[in-house]
Amino acid sequence: MSRIVQYSRYGGPEVLEIVEVDEPHAGPGEVRVSVRAAGLNPFDSKVRQSPAMLPNRTLPSGQGAEFAGVIDEVGAGTATATATLAVGDEVLGWSNFSAQADFVIVPADQVAPKPSALSWAAAGGLGLVGNTAERSTRAVALTPGETVLVSAAAGGVGLFAAQLALADGAIVIGTASEANHDYLRGLGVIPVAYGPGLIDRLRAVAPSGIDAVIDNAGQETVEIAIELGVDPKRINSIVYFDGVAKYGISTVGGGGKKSADLARLARLVADGSIALPIAGTYPLAEVRAAYQQLDSRHFLGKIVLTLP
Ligand SMILES: NC(=O)c1ccc[n+]([C@@H]2O[C@H](COP(=O)([O-])OP(=O)(O)OC[C@H]3O[C@@H](n4cnc5c(N)ncnc54)[C@H](OP(=O)(O)O)[C@@H]3O)[C@@H](O)[C@H]2O)c1
């Protein structure tokens, strides 16, 4: 049998259940991964809370978009398609509404090798945020010496994006709660508290202006950036989609995932180029508590389910 996280009605963490199902098996072109860690993302909560997010889905639904684990089955024909994959390989990967389970089945090109120096928790939590952060950072095309504002810089996407922007040679200002300021300062980010008075604090830390914005928080950041005179073409939001019609900003988010890109992002975390702190780990059985922490919206890094 295999345990899966599942919900049969829309709602908060209370609708989540651990359900025992028959063990799934890898079909042609697929691998089965025995999951060791599976990350949580706000998207999971958003689609679970209301059918409005993805109207054509049917329930019950599994949950989870990113995982790390050990390949324990290779489907017929898969070995020839991807000669490098074998039972026993440690991998990380992505899936749709299914990663939070003892076993996940995915096409063989949805996994990448897990560097041995990468913890299971970090490997299980970087698939979605790494891809999103890289695409949103590239969307604002930073050049060395430019000043960029990254909102929600202590969150999963924001932390990743802030460090990619630093690697591009940018001066990075990050919004976060006071509790996370020392950590961000340690990375080289200039931390600023979000909320009332943000625009004045930004003027104080960036008297010569802000060149670009990587927004992971929403409307407040975008409207302040517009008021500060940032070119809308250099503002990218992964949350405030109305900003496209209203201000002409861009909204490049996650997508177009490729195994080779995931492998490269995993190496950046494994070699310490990108720090991905783990804010909490929970056993699968405590998935409701894990999402209660996620839904609190205030923590540093990633929350991950870990499996034996
Ligand atoms: N469009 C896409 O493709 C895409 C992809 C991934 C994520 N997203 C969305 O992007 C957002 C960020 O994702 P994530 O995974 O990084 O989320 P996350 O890790 O859950 O974000 C948590 C962080 O948000 C910060 N935060 C909370 N309220 C804030 C505010 N008003 N202003 C600034 N920061 C605030 C918190 O900072 P403190 O602890 O310092 O308070 C916390 O560190 C979510 O809404 C998610 O759904 C979109």
The ligand as a Tripos MOL2 file, in Angstrom:
@<TRIPOS>MOLECULE
LIG
   48    52     1     0     0
SMALL
NO_CHARGES

@<TRIPOS>ATOM
      1 N1          2.9720   32.7900  -10.7270 N.am      1 LIG1
      2 C1          3.7460   31.7880  -10.4050 C.2       1 LIG1
      3 O1          4.2200   31.0370  -11.2730 O.2       1 LIG1
      4 C2          4.0740   31.5240   -8.9600 C.ar      1 LIG1
      5 C3          4.9910   30.5260   -8.6290 C.ar      1 LIG1
      6 C4          5.3410   30.3480   -7.2920 C.ar      1 LIG1
      7 C5          4.7460   31.1280   -6.3150 C.ar      1 LIG1
      8 N2          3.8110   32.0560   -6.6770 N.ar      1 LIG1
      9 C6          3.1880   32.9150   -5.6360 C.3       1 LIG1
     10 O2          4.2000   33.7940   -5.1870 O.3       1 LIG1
     11 C7          4.0140   34.0670   -3.8050 C.3       1 LIG1
     12 C8          5.3070   33.7740   -3.0610 C.3       1 LIG1
     13 O3          5.5620   32.3720   -3.1360 O.3       1 LIG1
     14 P1          6.5560   31.6910   -2.1060 P.3       1 LIG1
     15 O4          6.5800   30.2520   -2.3720 O.co2     1 LIG1
     16 O5          7.8180   32.4490   -2.0480 O.co2     1 LIG1
     17 O6          5.7430   31.9710   -0.7730 O.3       1 LIG1
     18 P2          6.1620   31.6990    0.7360 P.3       1 LIG1
     19 O7          7.5030   31.0760    0.8040 O.co2     1 LIG1
     20 O8          5.0260   31.0160    1.3770 O.co2     1 LIG1
     21 O9          6.2270   33.1860    1.2690 O.3       1 LIG1
     22 C9          6.3640   33.3700    2.6430 C.3       1 LIG1
     23 C10         6.9960   34.7220    2.8260 C.3       1 LIG1
     24 O10         6.0770   35.7560    2.4800 O.3       1 LIG1
     25 C11         6.4550   36.8980    3.2250 C.3       1 LIG1
     26 N3          5.3460   37.8220    3.3300 N.ar      1 LIG1
     27 C12         4.1290   37.5940    3.8800 C.ar      1 LIG1
     28 N4          3.3600   38.6950    3.7300 N.ar      1 LIG1
     29 C13         4.1320   39.6390    3.0780 C.ar      1 LIG1
     30 C14         3.9200   40.9820    2.6440 C.ar      1 LIG1
     31 N5          2.7440   41.5920    2.8400 N.pl3     1 LIG1
     32 N6          4.9170   41.6160    2.0090 N.ar      1 LIG1
     33 C15         6.1110   41.0160    1.7970 C.ar      1 LIG1
     34 N7          6.3850   39.7450    2.2070 N.ar      1 LIG1
     35 C16         5.3950   39.0670    2.8300 C.ar      1 LIG1
     36 C17         6.8820   36.3470    4.5590 C.3       1 LIG1
     37 O11         7.9000   37.1800    5.0380 O.3       1 LIG1
     38 P3          8.1520   37.4270    6.5860 P.3       1 LIG1
     39 O12         8.2370   36.0670    7.2420 O.co2     1 LIG1
     40 O13         9.4490   38.1460    6.5660 O.co2     1 LIG1
     41 O14         6.9800   38.2150    7.0770 O.co2     1 LIG1
     42 C18         7.3920   34.9290    4.2600 C.3       1 LIG1
     43 O15         8.7940   34.8350    4.3160 O.3       1 LIG1
     44 C19         2.8110   33.2270   -3.3700 C.3       1 LIG1
     45 O16         1.6450   34.0350   -3.4160 O.3       1 LIG1
     46 C20         2.7320   32.1410   -4.4230 C.3       1 LIG1
     47 O17         1.4430   31.5980   -4.5820 O.3       1 LIG1
     48 C21         3.4660   32.2840   -7.9660 C.ar      1 LIG1
@<TRIPOS>BOND
     1     1     2 1
     2     2     3 2
     3     2     4 1
     4     4     5 ar
     5     4    48 ar
     6     5     6 ar
     7     6     7 ar
     8     7     8 ar
     9     8     9 1
    10     8    48 ar
    11     9    10 1
    12     9    46 1
    13    10    11 1
    14    11    12 1
    15    11    44 1
    16    12    13 1
    17    13    14 1
    18    14    15 2
    19    14    16 1
    20    14    17 1
    21    17    18 1
    22    18    19 2
    23    18    20 1
    24    18    21 1
    25    21    22 1
    26    22    23 1
    27    23    24 1
    28    23    42 1
    29    24    25 1
    30    25    26 1
    31    25    36 1
    32    26    27 ar
    33    26    35 ar
    34    27    28 ar
    35    28    29 ar
    36    29    30 ar
    37    29    35 ar
    38    30    31 1
    39    30    32 ar
    40    32    33 ar
    41    33    34 ar
    42    34    35 ar
    43    36    37 1
    44    36    42 1
    45    37    38 1
    46    38    39 2
    47    38    40 1
    48    38    41 1
    49    42    43 1
    50    44    45 1
    51    44    46 1
    52    46    47 1
@<TRIPOS>SUBSTRUCTURE
     1 LIG1         1 GROUP 0 **** ****
